[in-house]
Amino acid sequence: MRRPLVVGNWKMYTIPVRSKELASSLKSNLGNCDWADIVVCPPFTSIAVVASELEGSTIEIGAQNLHWEKEGAFTGEISPGMLVDAGCRWVIIGHSERRHIFGETDDAVARKVKSALESGLKPIVCLGESLRQRDRGVTKDIVKKQLFEAIGDIRDISRITIAYEPVWAIGTGRTASPTQAQDVHRFVRKIIFENWGHDSAAAMRILYGGSVKPDNAVDLRGQEDIDGFLVGGASLKAGSFTAITTAVK
């Protein structure tokens, strides 16, 4: 049995004082959660304060992005070592907003995954198609390409988590149906099985991301290959994030 994982992506919301308040509420609600792994990913400016607030709880800290270099003249970037020092154990890589708004390439995603692993971070690698690509019937082609570009030459994938996030469902209020989501999750697990073997496929946690809310979490989680969620807007309210986390039991 794969242990469920629920990740909250706070995006570019919450200044440090608000981040601390949200972390405090989550610690009260979920600080001793024994049925799932929980990660929250605040903005860079709030990582340290959230890590301090969640100390002593079972909730871990992640980042929303990183640069692949250890250090250097890269104005505005954050290195893996900086994230680890601030308290991070996880990092989201290749989120659809990074790809489509900031032009992040498959090559950049691959470099970031390798750098994260070398630094001891656990990457959450995001894959997903646009509405146009889904309408053209090439969803699986896109997902397969993104998966191989990101981790294709990594043999030990035991610390990697995959998140399927259809771009057309990010922040739109639209959600892939449980059947649609399961179809892609099953496809990803099949690729893992064929290329990394049975044990890796059985252990790999594949999350769904895309307008996850308390009222759709139970049905999505009920699918065989959906192991948890990458939650966006609903992670900014302690009540809704708690309800989604409860739904993965």
BADONU-468139 format. One record per residue: x, y negated, z of N, C-alpha, C in turn; residue number from 1; residue in three letters. Coordinates in pm, whole numbers, plus 50000, padded with zeros to 5 digits. Layout:
<pts>
  neast  nnorth    nup  caeast  canorth   caup  ceast  cnorth    cup  resi  resn
      X       Y      Z       X        Y      Z      X       Y      Z   NUM   ALA
...
</pts>
This chain:
<pts>
  neast  nnorth    nup  caeast  canorth   caup  ceast  cnorth    cup  resi  resn
  50084   50119  50000   50000    50000  50000  50088   49875  50000     1   MET
  50059   49785  49907   50131    49658  49903  50068   49561  50001     2   ARG
  50151   49499  50085   50101    49404  50182  50058   49276  50109     3   ARG
  49937   49228  50133   49891    49107  50065  49982   48987  50093     4   PRO
  49988   48897  49996   50066    48774  50009  49979   48657  49964     5   LEU
  49972   48553  50045   49897    48433  50011  49992   48313  50021     6   VAL
  50001   48239  49912   50094    48126  49904  50016   47998  49880     7   VAL
  50041   47897  49961   49978    47767  49944  50073   47669  49877     8   GLY
  50035   47620  49761   50114    47520  49688  50052   47383  49710     9   ASN
  50118   47301  49791   50062    47171  49827  50086   47065  49721    10   TRP
  50160   47100  49617   50185    47010  49504  50234   46873  49553    11   LYS
  50197   46766  49483   50244    46632  49524  50138   46565  49612    12   MET
  50108   46634  49722   50014    46584  49821  50080   46594  49959    13   TYR
  50030   46520  50051   50066    46520  50193  50202   46456  50222    14   THR
  50199   46337  50280   50319    46277  50336  50354   46354  50463    15   ILE
  50475   46338  50517   50517    46422  50630  50420   46428  50748    16   PRO
  50360   46316  50786   50271    46319  50902  50147   46405  50874    17   VAL
  50096   46397  50751   49981    46479  50713  50023   46625  50699    18   ARG
  50142   46647  50647   50193    46785  50635  50203   46851  50771    19   SER
  50250   46774  50867   50264    46828  51003  50128   46864  51060    20   LYS
  50028   46780  51039   49893    46807  51088  49836   46934  51024    21   GLU
  49855   46948  50892   49804    47065  50822  49875   47190  50871    22   LEU
  50007   47182  50886   50084    47297  50935  50040   47337  51075    23   ALA
  50011   47238  51159   49967    47266  51295  49834   47341  51295    24   SER
  49742   47299  51208   49612    47367  51199  49629   47510  51147    25   SER
  49716   47527  51048   49740    47661  50995  49805   47752  51099    26   LEU
  49894   47694  51178   49958    47773  51283  49855   47820  51384    27   LYS
  49760   47734  51417   49654    47773  51511  49565   47882  51454    28   SER
  49536   47871  51324   49444    47966  51261  49510   48097  51220    29   ASN
  49635   48087  51171   49698    48202  51105  49838   48233  51155    30   LEU
  49878   48166  51260   50015    48180  51307  50055   48318  51352    31   GLY
  49957   48401  51385   49985    48539  51426  49921   48639  51331    32   ASN
  49906   48602  51205   49840    48688  51106  49916   48820  51093    33   CYS
  49843   48931  51105   49906    49063  51097  49858   49144  50978    34   ASP
  49780   49083  50888   49728    49158  50774  49785   49109  50639    35   TRP
  49863   49001  50642   49916    48947  50517  50041   48865  50545    36   ALA
  50123   48848  50442   50232    48752  50447  50179   48619  50398    37   ASP
  50218   48511  50465   50168    48378  50431  50287   48285  50409    38   ILE
  50280   48209  50300   50385    48112  50267  50317   47980  50233    39   VAL
  50372   47870  50283   50325    47738  50241  50440   47664  50176    40   VAL
  50408   47591  50069   50510    47520  49990  50477   47371  49987    41   CYS
  50529   47296  50085   50503    47153  50092  50589   47077  49990    42   PRO
  50565   46947  49973   50658    46865  49895  50796   46866  49962    43   PRO
  50899   46837  49884   51036    46839  49938  51050   46754  50064    44   PHE
  50982   46637  50067   50999    46545  50179  50937   46597  50308    45   THR
  50856   46702  50297   50788    46756  50416  50839   46893  50459    46   SER
  50932   46950  50385   50975    47086  50415  51029   47098  50557    47   ILE
  51118   47008  50595   51183    47019  50726  51081   47005  50839    48   ALA
  50988   46908  50828   50892    46887  50936  50794   47004  50945    49   VAL
  50758   47063  50831   50668    47178  50832  50739   47300  50890    50   VAL
  50865   47319  50852   50942    47431  50907  50951   47422  51058    51   ALA
  50972   47301  51108   50980    47282  51253  50845   47310  51319    52   SER
  50738   47262  51258   50604    47279  51315  50563   47426  51318    53   GLU
  50605   47503  51218   50564    47643  51208  50659   47739  51278    54   LEU
  50761   47685  51341   50856    47771  51412  50783   47856  51517    55   GLU
  50814   47983  51522   50749    48073  51616  50625   48140  51562    56   GLY
  50583   48100  51441   50466    48163  51378  50513   48262  51272    57   SER
  50420   48333  51214   50454    48428  51108  50446   48363  50969    58   THR
  50410   48236  50963   50399    48166  50835  50538   48120  50790    59   ILE
  50572   48150  50664   50703    48114  50612  50694   47994  50518    60   GLU
  50809   47936  50486   50816    47814  50408  50873   47843  50270    61   ILE
  50813   47780  50170   50865    47788  50034  50877   47649  49974    62   GLY
  50946   47642  49861   50957    47517  49785  50883   47532  49653    63   ALA
  50856   47419  49589   50779    47420  49466  50866   47425  49341    64   GLN
  50997   47410  49359   51087    47406  49245  51229   47402  49298    65   ASN
  51327   47417  49209   51468    47402  49245  51548   47384  49119    66   LEU
  51674   47344  49134   51767    47341  49022  51857   47464  49033    67   HIS
  51907   47511  48920   51986    47635  48924  52130   47616  48969    68   TRP
  52179   47492  48966   52317    47468  49009  52325   47456  49161    69   GLU
  52440   47492  49217   52460    47484  49361  52475   47341  49410    70   LYS
  52537   47258  49328   52554    47116  49360  52603   47045  49235    71   GLU
  52609   46913  49240   52662    46840  49126  52588   46711  49100    72   GLY
  52624   46649  48988   52566    46519  48951  52436   46541  48876    73   ALA
  52333   46580  48951   52202    46609  48894  52098   46526  48969    74   PHE
  52095   46398  48938   52011    46303  49010  51864   46349  49014    75   THR
  51810   46349  49134   51669    46384  49151  51641   46531  49168    76   GLY
  51745   46615  49165   51724    46759  49175  51756   46811  49314    77   GLU
  51709   46932  49342   51729    46997  49472  51793   47134  49448    78   ILE
  51901   47163  49519   51970    47290  49500  51910   47399  49588    79   SER
  51934   47525  49551   51887    47636  49635  51941   47628  49778    80   PRO
  52068   47594  49791   52128    47585  49924  52061   47480  50011    81   GLY
  52023   47368  49951   51952    47264  50025  51819   47316  50078    82   MET
  51751   47394  49995   51621    47450  50037  51638   47547  50152    83   LEU
  51737   47634  50141   51762    47730  50249  51795   47657  50378    84   VAL
  51878   47555  50369   51918    47479  50487  51798   47409  50551    85   ASP
  51702   47370  50471   51582    47301  50523  51481   47397  50583    86   ALA
  51500   47526  50562   51409    47624  50622  51331   47709  50524    87   GLY
  51356   47693  50394   51282    47770  50294  51332   47913  50284    88   CYS
  51239   48003  50256   51272    48142  50227  51217   48185  50091    89   ARG
  51130   48103  50036   51064    48133  49909  51074   48012  49817    90   TRP
  51051   48035  49686   51044    47922  49593  50956   47960  49474    91   VAL
  50868   47868  49437   50786    47885  49316  50870   47844  49196    92   ILE
  50869   47928  49093   50946    47899  48973  50859   47916  48849    93   ILE
  50866   47817  48759   50794    47827  48633  50645   47801  48641    94   GLY
  50602   47724  48742   50460    47690  48752  50415   47623  48623    95   HIS
  50291   47644  48585   50240    47591  48458  50257   47440  48448    96   SER
  50245   47370  48561   50263    47225  48556  50408   47188  48527    97   GLU
  50503   47269  48574   50644    47247  48541  50667   47272  48392    98   ARG
  50604   47375  48340   50624    47409  48199  50559   47308  48105    99   ARG
  50433   47273  48135   50356    47196  48040  50365   47044  48058   100   HIS
  50391   46999  48178   50405    46854  48200  50551   46812  48187   101   ILE
  50641   46893  48241   50782    46854  48246  50869   46929  48146   102   PHE
  50808   47009  48061   50882    47072  47953  50979   47180  47995   103   GLY
  50953   47244  48108   51044    47348  48156  51039   47469  48062   104   GLU
  51155   47512  48017   51164    47619  47919  51178   47756  47985   105   THR
  51159   47859  47905   51181    47996  47955  51325   48014  48000   106   ASP
  51419   47953  47930   51559    47964  47969  51584   47900  48105   107   ASP
  51523   47785  48129   51538    47719  48259  51478   47804  48370   108   ALA
  51364   47865  48343   51300    47952  48441  51393   48068  48476   109   VAL
  51453   48130  48375   51543    48242  48398  51663   48201  48483   110   ALA
  51722   48086  48454   51836    48037  48532  51797   48013  48677   111   ARG
  51679   47957  48696   51633    47928  48832  51608   48056  48911   112   LYS
  51551   48158  48846   51526    48284  48914  51656   48345  48962   113   VAL
  51756   48350  48876   51886    48408  48913  51951   48329  49026   114   LYS
  51947   48197  49016   52008    48114  49120  51938   48132  49254   115   SER
  51805   48141  49250   51729    48162  49374  51769   48293  49440   116   ALA
  51777   48399  49361   51815    48530  49415  51956   48527  49474   117   LEU
  52048   48463  49405   52186    48454  49454  52195   48379  49586   118   GLU
  52101   48289  49609   52102    48207  49731  52020   48269  49844   119   SER
  51959   48384  49818   51881    48450  49922  51735   48412  49926   120   GLY
  51692   48328  49832   51551    48291  49824  51471   48398  49751   121   LEU
  51342   48403  49779   51252    48497  49711  51170   48419  49607   122   LYS
  51194   48446  49479   51123    48372  49375  50979   48421  49354   123   PRO
  50889   48326  49334   50753    48355  49291  50746   48304  49148   124   ILE
  50751   48396  49053   50765    48361  48912  50627   48354  48847   125   VAL
  50596   48237  48792   50462    48213  48737  50458   48240  48587   126   CYS
  50350   48306  48545   50324    48338  48405  50180   48298  48373   127   LEU
  50154   48263  48248   50014    48235  48215  49999   48168  48080   128   GLY
  49881   48185  48022   49852    48135  47888  49763   48012  47893   129   GLU
  49768   47933  47787   49679    47818  47772  49543   47864  47720   130   SER
  49446   47775  47724   49313    47808  47672  49321   47840  47523   131   LEU
  49400   47764  47450   49414    47788  47307  49473   47927  47281   132   ARG
  49572   47964  47359   49634    48096  47342  49537   48208  47377   133   GLN
  49457   48188  47482   49357    48289  47516  49254   48301  47404   134   ARG
  49209   48188  47350   49110    48191  47243  49165   48258  47117   135   ASP
  49297   48250  47099   49360    48315  46984  49386   48464  47008   136   ARG
  49361   48509  47131   49378    48650  47162  49522   48693  47183   137   GLY
  49608   48597  47224   49751    48630  47240  49795   48622  47386   138   VAL
  49701   48632  47478   49734    48623  47621  49846   48720  47659   139   THR
  49832   48845  47623   49930    48945  47666  50066   48924  47598   140   LYS
  50064   48876  47476   50191    48845  47409  50265   48735  47484   141   ASP
  50192   48632  47525   50253    48519  47596  50306   48564  47732   142   ILE
  50225   48638  47805   50265    48683  47939  50386   48776  47931   143   VAL
  50385   48866  47835   50498    48958  47819  50626   48883  47786   144   LYS
  50619   48787  47696   50736    48707  47660  50789   48631  47781   145   LYS
  50700   48566  47854   50742    48489  47971  50806   48579  48077   146   GLN
  50750   48699  48095   50803    48791  48195  50944   48835  48157   147   LEU
  50964   48876  48033   51096    48924  47992  51199   48811  47990   148   PHE
  51156   48692  47949   51249    48578  47948  51293   48546  48091   149   GLU
  51203   48560  48187   51232    48521  48325  51316   48624  48399   150   ALA
  51283   48753  48384   51348    48854  48468  51399   48974  48390   151   ILE
  51397   48967  48257   51427    49083  48175  51563   49145  48197   152   GLY
  51662   49065  48234   51796    49121  48254  51834   49134  48401   153   ASP
  51735   49130  48488   51757    49151  48631  51715   49294  48664   154   ILE
  51803   49372  48716   51769    49512  48743  51700   49531  48878   155   ARG
  51746   49462  48979   51683    49474  49110  51581   49362  49125   156   ASP
  51453   49397  49110   51347    49296  49116  51268   49305  49247   157   ILE
  51328   49369  49347   51255    49396  49471  51220   49269  49548   158   SER
  51292   49159  49527   51261    49034  49601  51182   48936  49516   159   ARG
  51138   48979  49400   51063    48891  49310  50913   48919  49322   160   ILE
  50835   48812  49323   50689    48820  49316  50645   48755  49186   161   THR
  50546   48813  49120   50490    48755  48999  50356   48690  49032   162   ILE
  50331   48573  48975   50201    48507  48989  50143   48483  48850   163   ALA
  50029   48543  48823   49959    48516  48697  49865   48399  48719   164   TYR
  49887   48293  48643   49805    48173  48657  49765   48124  48518   165   GLU
  49647   48163  48471   49602    48112  48342  49596   47959  48345   166   PRO
  49665   47896  48250   49678    47750  48252  49541   47683  48248   167   VAL
  49448   47744  48178   49315    47684  48164  49234   47686  48293   168   TRP
  49285   47755  48394   49214    47762  48523  49285   47684  48633   169   ALA
  49395   47615  48601   49470    47542  48703  49409   47406  48724   170   ILE
  49349   47385  48841   49294    47254  48876  49171   47214  48796   171   GLY
  49111   47309  48725   48996    47276  48641  48864   47316  48703   172   THR
  48872   47398  48807   48750    47452  48864  48707   47580  48796   173   GLY
  48766   47609  48680   48737    47734  48610  48827   47843  48667   174   ARG
  48775   47961  48672   48851    48075  48724  48836   48192  48630   175   THR
  48945   48263  48608   48934    48388  48534  48841   48481  48612   176   ALA
  48756   48552  48543   48670    48648  48612  48758   48756  48673   177   SER
  48708   48825  48775   48788    48935  48832  48833   49035  48726   178   PRO
  48746   49063  48630   48782    49159  48524  48893   49103  48435   179   THR
  48883   48975  48397   48987    48913  48315  49121   48912  48388   180   GLN
  49118   48873  48515   49241    48867  48592  49302   49006  48609   181   ALA
  49219   49104  48643   49268    49240  48662  49331   49295  48535   182   GLN
  49273   49264  48422   49326    49314  48295  49471   49268  48275   183   ASP
  49499   49142  48306   49636    49090  48289  49727   49145  48398   184   VAL
  49679   49152  48520   49760    49207  48629  49799   49351  48600   185   HIS
  49704   49430  48553   49733    49569  48519  49836   49577  48407   186   ARG
  49825   49488  48310   49920    49483  48198  50060   49451  48248   187   PHE
  50073   49354  48338   50204    49319  48394  50262   49438  48470   188   VAL
  50180   49504  48550   50231    49619  48626  50275   49732  48532   189   ARG
  50206   49748  48421   50244    49849  48322  50381   49817  48263   190   LYS
  50406   49690  48236   50537    49649  48183  50646   49677  48287   191   ILE
  50617   49646  48412   50715    49673  48518  50744   49823  48526   192   ILE
  50640   49903  48518   50657    50049  48523  50744   50098  48408   193   PHE
  50716   50049  48287   50787    50098  48169  50932   50054  48165   194   GLU
  50965   49943  48230   51100    49888  48218  51181   49894  48347   195   ASN
  51115   49904  48462   51187    49908  48589  51155   50034  48671   196   TRP
  51057   50110  48628   51029    50235  48694  50910   50233  48788   197   GLY
  50871   50352  48831   50751    50369  48915  50762   50295  49046   198   HIS
  50874   50307  49116   50886    50247  49249  50874   50095  49243   199   ASP
  50937   50034  49144   50930    49888  49129  50788   49844  49096   200   SER
  50722   49919  49009   50584    49885  48971  50489   49898  49089   201   ALA
  50511   50002  49170   50425    50026  49285  50444   49919  49393   202   ALA
  50566   49867  49403   50598    49772  49509  50574   49626  49469   203   ALA
  50578   49596  49340   50568    49458  49293  50435   49394  49332   204   MET
  50442   49281  49400   50321    49207  49432  50292   49108  49319   205   ARG
  50172   49115  49267   50130    49027  49158  50013   48943  49210   206   ILE
  50033   48813  49216   49934    48721  49270  49851   48661  49157   207   LEU
  49729   48621  49191   49647    48544  49098  49646   48398  49143   208   TYR
  49662   48308  49048   49653    48165  49077  49567   48097  48972   209   GLY
  49478   48013  49014   49391    47944  48918  49256   47914  48978   210   GLY
  49248   47801  49050   49122    47759  49115  49068   47866  49209   211   SER
  49157   47923  49290   49116    48019  49392  49046   47944  49505   212   VAL
  48931   47994  49546   48851    47933  49653  48796   48044  49742   213   LYS
  48747   48006  49861   48691    48109  49949  48579   48190  49884   214   PRO
  48500   48127  49794   48385    48198  49740  48418   48291  49623   215   ASP
  48542   48286  49571   48577    48384  49467  48692   48476  49510   216   ASN
  48750   48448  49626   48867    48524  49669  48836   48671  49696   217   ALA
  48722   48699  49754   48690    48837  49788  48679   48924  49663   218   VAL
  48607   48874  49561   48590    48952  49438  48723   48970  49365   219   ASP
  48806   48866  49363   48935    48878  49297  49024   48977  49370   220   LEU
  49027   48967  49501   49111    49056  49581  49066   49201  49570   221   ARG
  48939   49221  49537   48887    49356  49525  48941   49433  49406   222   GLY
  49013   49365  49317   49071    49431  49201  49199   49505  49239   223   GLN
  49221   49619  49178   49329    49709  49218  49468   49646  49212   224   GLU
  49492   49562  49114   49627    49511  49093  49646   49365  49135   225   ASP
  49549   49308  49201   49562    49171  49253  49601   49180  49400   226   ILE
  49723   49137  49430   49780    49158  49563  49778   49034  49652   227   ASP
  49710   48930  49607   49705    48807  49685  49690   48689  49592   228   GLY
  49721   48570  49645   49689    48448  49570  49799   48343  49580   229   PHE
  49812   48267  49472   49886    48141  49473  49780   48033  49469   230   LEU
  49763   47964  49580   49649    47873  49600  49695   47728  49586   231   VAL
  49624   47651  49507   49656    47510  49489  49573   47422  49579   232   GLY
  49473   47356  49522   49395    47257  49596  49334   47308  49724   233   GLY
  49288   47431  49725   49223    47487  49844  49321   47509  49959   234   ALA
  49452   47503  49931   49550    47520  50039  49572   47391  50118   235   SER
  49513   47281  50072   49530    47152  50139  49431   47132  50253   236   LEU
  49340   47226  50269   49245    47222  50380  49261   47350  50461   237   LYS
  49287   47335  50588   49316    47452  50672  49201   47552  50670   238   ALA
  49078   47502  50669   48963    47592  50672  48953   47679  50549   239   GLY
  48969   47618  50430   48957    47695  50307  49074   47791  50289   240   SER
  49195   47747  50325   49310    47835  50313  49299   47953  50409   241   PHE
  49247   47926  50527   49225    48034  50624  49123   48134  50572   242   THR
  49015   48083  50512   48912    48172  50459  48966   48258  50345   243   ALA
  49048   48199  50258   49108    48275  50148  49202   48382  50203   244   ILE
  49280   48347  50302   49372    48444  50363  49295   48557  50430   245   THR
  49184   48523  50494   49101    48626  50557  49043   48721  50453   246   THR
  49018   48668  50332   48958    48750  50227  49049   48860  50175   247   ALA
  49178   48852  50201   49269    48955  50148  49283   49075  50241   248   VAL
  49214   49073  50354   49224    49186  50448  49185   49316  50379   249   LYS
</pts>
